[in-house]
Amino acid sequence: MTPERTNRGPLARRDVLRGGAGLFALASMTGLSGCGFFDTDPAGVSDGRGAKGKEAPMLKDLVDQGKLPKVEERLPATPLVVEPLDEVGIYGGTWHSAMLTQEDKSWLHYTMGYEPLVRWAPAWEGTAATEVLPNVAESFEIRGDGQEYVFTLRRGMRWSDGEPFTADDFEFAFTYYNIDTELHPDSIYELWLSQSGQPARFVKDDDYTVRFVYEEPKAGFLEQIAGTSGLVLFLPKHYLAQFHPALDDGAEDRARSAGMDRWVDYIALQADCWVNPDLPTVNPWLAQNAVGEGSSVVAERNPYYWKVDPDGSQLPYIDKMVCEVLQDAEVEVLKVSNGDLDMQLYHFGTIRNKPVIARSQDEGEYDLIDFVPDTVNTMIIGFNQTHPDEAKRAVFANKDFRIGLSYAIDREKIINTIYGGEGQPWQCAPIPGSDLYDREMGEQYTAYDPDKANEYLDRAGYSERNGDGIRLREDGSPLKFTVLVVSDYPDQVDALDLIRTNWRDVGVDATIQRVAETLYWERVEAGESEAATWTGGPFDIRTGAGGNHYYLPTNPRGSSRFGSAWAKWYTNQGGSEPPEDVRHQLELFDQMRLTFDAEEATELARQVLAITKDRLYYIGISTPPTEYGVVRRTFHNVPDSFTGAVSYQAPGPSNPEQYFISEG
């Protein structure tokens, strides 16, 4: 899953990028191009637009008009040097992009807002193996085998409004946002808590040094803050303090004046730069309007952005991004095939759409790039083993019943009919390339074998049938159930049509119910579903978050398809105590999360998955086919392959600020 390149564009610096650590260098390395960072002499390529210079022409004009300080006054003492993927770029142009409905704010974050305290190296090798690099932080240090994390900030760094960026902004985010019990009445996010349940200790050593101190090693801390978009480590105190009543007596009045009943609701909106364009950020581009105001989100370059290229020229290269808000995936497919989008990932890159998008490449003047999914399955089916109805619960918790249904599925037919022949029969298990890959776990019970299916269903206690050939439960009622599937997943809907026939052939009657995603989650989270589908995710060794709920009941929402009551018990939210082997699995998982040594944590993860393997929480269908994105041929420095890992947040770690647009 490491990004690979084909022969497109110059090769200079490519090997450095693949090494990960070579992407970043201290700003004191001013000899890279023969120019110092604050030289005013032109440097770099021109592409017919004149010498590149040390800042974008649109900013230079503002400096000349006296509306903006000089570039050397806007950059920190040690700006982060970004090594371009293929070549040093040029200034100018507009990145045309799209998001699918107003809910698709993650695309804005991944393209324009991936600026965490520390970041992933561009070459993805999984959560455990990918290097974590300084980003907003100039450097970091781990003390006490992971009990204490120390971050040194960049002196002279500024928010997008020109105000200083200091340790006060970290203290505000931690004390008045992350662990504020009024803002988080149900629970504080686990990352900020020690094992005792007490918040970590935040220490401000000076204006440019901060520490997070835990009672015990916090394994996976760096990985989580590098890859979770919902985490906030710093916020502009000078701006947001006015919305917190502990810091400003007028906070409640401001909330009411804005039509909010509570200050907690208002500050959450004010702290979201895609809802509140006035919020100062450290992003390369700044939203000019809120999501929902107009048909597009328009963003322009941040004059105080704190990264430079090897010539010492301030990034980003591209002047503006225009992200159109689309209401339908089919419209996105049309825009992609017309060449209207410069660089785009997500939503459209399916097997169904590939023929039309591939045929239109030359006309639309774009290329396809690989987008390797991080899911482990095209579809998994979970049976509610904690269903409130005792009789149904007994059926779904019967492992022989689930094994029988698995053997009854003709996976090869599904793969060839729906997924273009891509993929192999597979359960919900880590796929090749994972540290936890287990071929036996993935392939168990996946052969299409109706005889074995009948054998296991008989063994489960359902050998008697009615006149229609449907097996009978102990009470004499037909063995039938309903499978919930989200309507927006047409491949899963089509697969279930084939599976329903397979199951009917072995005497099991399944009804397929297509529902909107909102209703799906209402039913599933309430514990009302009998069976429900989704796609499986990877097991994350380092963070103990992400897709681990596919492998054991850790998350009341994520695990709700097979064991919500067990997950609620685990998270102290009621529920019911799981069986002994599941309790042991949860104990191993807790131990893994406290283990800082990666090898020891991996061994514990294998023990967790050994129980998953025996339990067969989900019935899986097949490994996912590779998806794809598109890049216009005038759009440069974009990798030819991305991972779809949720924690990686593609394309963020590839440094969109070094993308550039040529004139032809």
N, C-alpha and C positions, 0 to 999 in steps of 0.2 A: 504493500500500500504506500510505498515511497514514491513521490512524484518522479516521473520519468520524462525525458525530453526527446523529441524527434528533431530532424534537421530543419529547424525553422529559425532563421535569424542568426546573428553572430554567436560564437561559443564562449567568448570571453566572460569570465567570472562564474560560469555555470557550475564548474566543479566545486568552487568555493561555496556556492549556495547549497549544493547537495550535502556538503559536510555539516550544514546546520549552523555551527558556531561561527563560521566565517561570514555569516550575514551581517553581523554587527561588529563595529569597532569603536573604540573611544574616539571622541572628536579631536583629541590631541594628535591623532595621526593625520596631520594636515598635508603630508607629502604625497598623498595618493595620486594627485593629479598635477602636482607642481604648484598648486595654489593654496593659500591659507583659507580657512573658513570665512574670514571676514575681509578677504581681498575684494576689491571692487572691479578688478579686471575681468573681462568676459572669459568664460571657459565652457567647454562642452560643445555638443553638436548644434547645428542651426536648422537644418532641414528647410532652408530658404526663409526662415523667419528672423534671421539675425542671430548674433551671439546669444547664448543661453543666459549668461549672467548669473548673479547670486540669488536672484529672486524672480518671481513671475512678473512679466511686464505690467499686469494689472495692479500689482502691489507697488511696483516701482513708480508708477504714475501717482499713486496716493502719497508716497514718500515725497516726491517732487512737489506735490501740492501742499505739503505740510500737514496732511491729514493722518499720517501714520509715521511712527518712529522708523529709523533706519533698521535694516535687517539685522545688523549685528547687535542692536539693542533689543530685538524681539526674540532672538535665539538664546537658549541657556548657555552657560559657560562650556558645557560638554554636550552638544547636540548628539543625538544618536545617528550614526552613519549607516545608511541602508545601502547594501551592495545590490545593484539592479540584477535581475535574473539574466538578461541577455546583453543589454547595452545601456549606457547612460541615455536618459530620455531628453525630451524637449518639453517646453511649457506650452500649455494651451489645450483647447478642445473641451467638448462636453461628453461625458459618459452617459449614454442612453441606456436605461435599465427599466425593470418592471418588478412590481410586487403583486402578489395575488391576494386581493382584498386588503382592507386596512389592518387586518389581524397579522399580516405577514411582516411585522416590524423586525423580525429576526434578520431578514435580508438587509435591511438598513444597517443593523448592528454589525453584521458580518462583513459588509463592504465598506462602510464609512465609520464604524464605531468600535472596531476591534483594537482597543488600546488599553489592555490590562496592565497591571503593575509589572507582571512578568508574562512572557508569551511563549507559545510553542515555536520551536524551530520549524522552518518551512517543510522539511522532509519528514513526513509522518511515518512513524514506526510503531505506533501503538502508544497507549498512555504510559506504560511502564518504561518504554525504551526511548521515546522522543525527548530530546533535550529541551529543558526549560531555560529561557534566556532572559536577561534583563530587558525591560522595555521602558515604561515610565520610570521605574527605578533605575538608577545608574548602576547599582550593584546590589547584591544581597548575600546574606550569610546565614547558615543553619547552625544552631548551637544545641548542645544537649541531646544529640541524636533525634532532633526533630521536635523538641519542646519549645524552642524559641527561634523565631524568624526575624532577622534584622534587615531593614531596607534603607539604603542610602539614596536620597533623592537628588535630582539634577538642580544645582544652584542656578538661579536666574530663569528657571522655567516659568512660563506664564499660562494662565487660562486664556481662552479665546477672546476675552474682553480686555486682556492686557494686565490683569491683576496677578500678583505673585502666587505661585503654586507651592505650598509649604506643608509641613507636618500638621498644621492646624486643620487642613482639609481632611486628613486621615482621622484625626481625633474626632472631628465633627461627624464623619461618616460612621465611625465605630460607636461612639457614645450616644449620639442623638438620632441615629438611623438604624443601625444593624442590631443593637441590643436594647433599644428603647421598647419597654414592655407595652406601652400604649400603641405603638406602631405594629407590634407583633403580639397581640393578646393571646393567641393560641399557643405559640411556641417560637422561640428564637431559632433561626436556622442552625442546624447541627454544626456547621463549620466553625461557628463562633463559640462553641461550648467545649469545655473539658469533659472528661468522662463522668465527673460528678454531677454534671448539669449546670455548673457555674460557668459564667462567661469567661473567656480568655482575658488576660490582662493586657491592656494597651499601654505602651510607654512611649512618650515623646522625649527622646534624649536631647534633641535640639531642633532647630527649624528644618533640618534636612535629614534627620535620622529617626526612624520609628521602629518599634518592636511589637510583635504579638507573642505573648508568653502563655503557654498552656501547662496544666498540672502534669501531663504525661506527653509522650511523643504524639504529634498530630500527623500521622502518616498521610500522604497525599495532599497536604496543604497547598504546596506549590502547584501541583497538577490541577487542583480545583480552581485556584484563582487565575490560572492561565487559560482555563477552558470553560468556565461557566458564565454565560452572559448575564445571568440574574444577580451575580455577586457584585457588590459595590464596596470598594476599599477606600475610595476618596470621592468627596463631593465638594463643590465650591462653597465653603462656609460663608464667605462674604456675601453671597447671593441668597442661599437657602436659609440662613439663620432667621430671616424675617418671617419665615413660615412655621417656625417652631416656638411654641409658647414658653419654653424654658429659656429661650434666648431673646424673645421679642414679645412684649405684652400685646402687641397688635395682631398676633398670628391668628387668633380665633376670629377677629373681625374681618381680616382679609379673606379667610375661608368662607365666611357667611356672605361677604360681598360678592364672592365668586359663585354663589349658589350652592355651596357645600355645607352640610350639617356639621362636619367635624374637620378639625385641622389635619388629622391623620390622612384623610382622603385627599386633601388639597396638596399637602407636601409631597405625597406620592406622585401626583401628576406633575408638580413643578420640578421634580427630580428626574423626569423622563424627557430627554432632549428631543424625542420624536413627537411628543405631545406639546412640549414647551420650547419653542425655538430660542427663547431668550436665555435659556440655561447655558452658562459658560461651560465649555467642554475642552478636552485636549485632542479632539478628533481632527483628522486632516481636512474634512469638509464640514461646514456648519449648515444645518437645516434653516431654510429661509421661511418655511411655513410648516404648520403642524400637519401630521397625518390626518386626513379628513377634510382639510381646507383646500379645496380644489381637486383636480383629477390627477395631480402629480405632487411628489415631494421634490422640491428643488433645493440643492445644497451648493454652497460656494466655498472656495478655499479658505482655510483658517490662516489669517496673517501671522498668528503667533505659533504656528505649528513648529515643533521642536526636533524635527528630523531633517537630515540633509543627505544628499548623494555624495559619492566620492570626490566630486569637484567642490564640495562645500556649498552647493546650491540648495536653497531651502525647498523642501518637498511640501505638498505633492506636485507632480508634474501637471495633472489635469486640473483645469480651472473649475469645472462645474460638474455636478451629477444631477440628472433629471430622471427620477424614478416614477414611472407611470403606475397608477393604482388600477389594476385590472380586476374585473369581477368574475372572470371565467377563464379556466385553464385553456380552453380552446382558442380564446383570443390571444393568449400568450404564444401558443403554437403558431398562429398566423403571423404574429409580429416577429417571431424567431425566423420563420421560413422566408419572410419578406426582407430580412436583414435589417430590421428596425432597431435591434438591440445589440449593443457593442460587446458586452460580456455578460453571460447569464448562466446561472445554475438553478437547480431545484424545479420541481413540479412538472415540467414538460418532458423531461428526458426519459420517457418510457419506451418499451418495445413497441407499443401501439403507434406512437408518434414518429418513430425513427424513420420509416420509409419516406414520408413526406419531407421531413427535415433534412435527411441525407440527400434527397434529390434536389433540393433547393440551394445547396451550398454555393455553387458557382454563381447562380443568379443573385443570391443574397450576399455574396462575397464574405462568407464566414467559414470557419473550420469547426469541426466537432472535437471536443476534448473529453477524455474519460472522467467519469465521476463515479468512483468506486464506492458502492454503498457500504455502510458500516453495520447494516442489519445482518442478521444471521439466517434469515428465512424470508421467503416470499409471503408466507402466511402460517401463523400458528393458531391452533384451536385449543382454548382452555375450557375445561369443564369445572363448574363451580363446586368444589369439594367441601365448601362450607355453606352450602345453600340452606336457607332457613327451613325448608321442607325436609323432614327427616328421611322420607322414602327416596326423594330425588337425590339427596346428599349421599345416601348409601350407594346408589347407582353410579354417580359420578366419581366417587372415591374408590371405586373398585378398579384396581390396576388392570386386571384381566380384561375388563370391559374396554378400557382405553387402548390396550395392546391389540385387542381384536379389531377395533375400529381403525387403528393405524395400518394393520395388515390389509384391510379391505380397500385402501385407497390406491388407485392406479396413478401414481405420481408421474411416471414417464409420459402418460397421455396428457396430463396437466401441463407438464413442462413443454411438450411439443406443441400443444394446442394454444396455450395462453402466453408462454414466455419464449416463444421463438426458438425452442430447443436449447436455450441457455440455462445452465444450472444442473444440479444433481439432486436426487432424493435425499432429504436431510431433516433431522429433527431440530428442535430448538437447542442448539449446541454451538460452541465457538467454532468458527470456520478456519480453514487452513490459513496460516500466517499469524494466528493468535498463539501466545505463550501457553494457552490452555487448550489448544486443539486436541481433540480426542476423536479419532475416526470412528471408533466403535460406538461411542456415545451418539455421534451424528447419524450413523447408518442403522442403528438398532430399530427393528420392527418396520423398516421402510420398504421392504420387498412387497410387491403386489402379490398376495397369496390368499385368495378367498378361502382355501381349505384351512389355513392356519387361523384366519379371521373367525371362521365358524368354530374351530376348536377352542379358541380362547373365549369366545362369547358363551359357548356351552359351559366352559369351566367357570365362567363368572356367575353361572346360575340361571341363565336365560335360554335353556334348551327347548322349552315348550313354545309353540307358535299357535297363532289363531288362524282362521280360514284364509286370511289374506297373506299369510306367510310372515307376519310380524311377530317377533319374539315377545314373550309375556314376562312381566315382572312377577314377583312372588304373590302379589295381591290379585293377579290375573289381568291387570291392565296392560295395554300395549306398551312396548318399550319405545318411547318416542320423546323427543325434546326439540327445543327451538334454538337455532344458532343465530346470534346477532352479528351483523356485519355492517360496517359504515358504507353508506351509498356511494361516497366519493372514492371508494376503492373498487373500481370495476373489475380489476383482475381477480380480486378475492371473491366478488359476487359470481363471476364466471366459473372460478375454480370450485366454489361450493355447489354449483349446479351439477358439476360432474361428480363430486364427492357424494352428494345426496343419492345419486343413482347407485354408486358403489355400495353405500351403506344399506340401501333398500334391497340390494341383491343378497345381503347376508342377514336380512331380517330386522333391520333397525330403521325406524321411520324418523327422519329429520325434517324439520320445517326451517326454511331460510327466511329470515326477516331482515330486510334492508331498512336502516334507520339513519337519520341525520346524526352527525357526530355528537352534538349536544345531548340528544336523547339517549344515544348509546352510552355515554358516560354517566348519565343520570341513572340508568338502569343497572349498569355494571357496578358502579360505586355503591349503590344501595344494596348490593348483594342479591339482586333479583334475577340476574341472568342465569340461564341454564348452561349455555355454552356461548362463547364469543371469540371472535377472531382479532388478530392484530399482526404486526411484524415483530420478530424477535430482535433484541439488541445484544451487544457484546457484554461480557462480564468484565467489569472494571476493577482490577486488582488494587490500584493505588488509591483511588478516591472512595471506594465503597459506595459510589453513587451510580448515576447513569442507568444502565440496563440490568443491574444486578437483580432487580425485582422479577426478572424473567426466570431466575434460577432458584429463588427461595423467597418466602413471603416477608419482605422487608418494608414494603411501601403499600399502605392501604389502598392507594389508587392504582399503582402499577401492577400490584399483585391481585387485584380484585377479580380478575377473570377466573382464577383458580383457588384463591385462598384469602379473601379480604378479612375474614374474622381472625385468621391466624396473624395477619400483618397488623391488625389493630391491637391484638394482644401483645405483639412484639414492641409496638410503639406506645404502649400504655394508654390506649384509647378504647379499652373495653375488649370486645371480641371474645374469642374462645381459645383456650390453650391448645396448641397443635400437638400431634403425636410426638412420641419420644425422639424418633430419628430426626424430625423436623426441628425440634428444640435444640438438639445437638448441632444441627447444621447452622442454626442461628448463633449458637455459642462460638462455633468455629469462625463464622463471619465477623463477629465482634472482635475476636482475637486478631483476625487478619487486618482489621481496620486500625488496630493499635500497634501493628508491627511495622516499624520503620524500615527494616532491612528488606529489600525488594525480593531477594531469593526466598527468605522465610515466608514472606507474605504470599508469594506465588505457590509455595507448597501448601499453605493453608487453603488457598483458593482451590487447589486441586482436590483437597479433601471435601470442601463444600460441594464441588461439582460432582464428586463421586456419589453423593447422596441425591443430587438432582438427577443424575443418570439412572439411579435405581427407582426414583420416585416417578419419573415421566410426567412432570407437571403439565406439559403441553404436547400436543401432536403437531409436528411440523410437516411442511410439504417439500420445499426445495431451497437450495442456496440461491440467493438473489442474482439476477443478471446485472452486468455492469450498466450503469446509466451514463448519461453524457450531458455536457454543457456546450455552449457555443461561444466563439470569440471571432469578432470581425477581423479581417486581414489587415486593417489599419490600426489595430489595437494591440499593443506590444507588452512584453515582459510578463506574460501570463503563462503559468505552467501548463503542460499538455495533459496533466492528470491531477485530480484532487481526490482526497478521501472524503467520504460523506460522514465521517465520525462526528457525532453531535458535539463532543467536547472540543474538536478541532475548529469548528465554526468556519468552514471554507466559504469564501476565499481569504478570510482575514489574515492568517499567518503567512500568506504569500506576499504580503505588503502591497495592498492596492495603491498606496501612495506612490509606488515606483512604476505603476502602469503608465503608459503614455500613448498618445494618438499621433500618427503620422498623417501627412496631408494627402497621401495617395498610395 
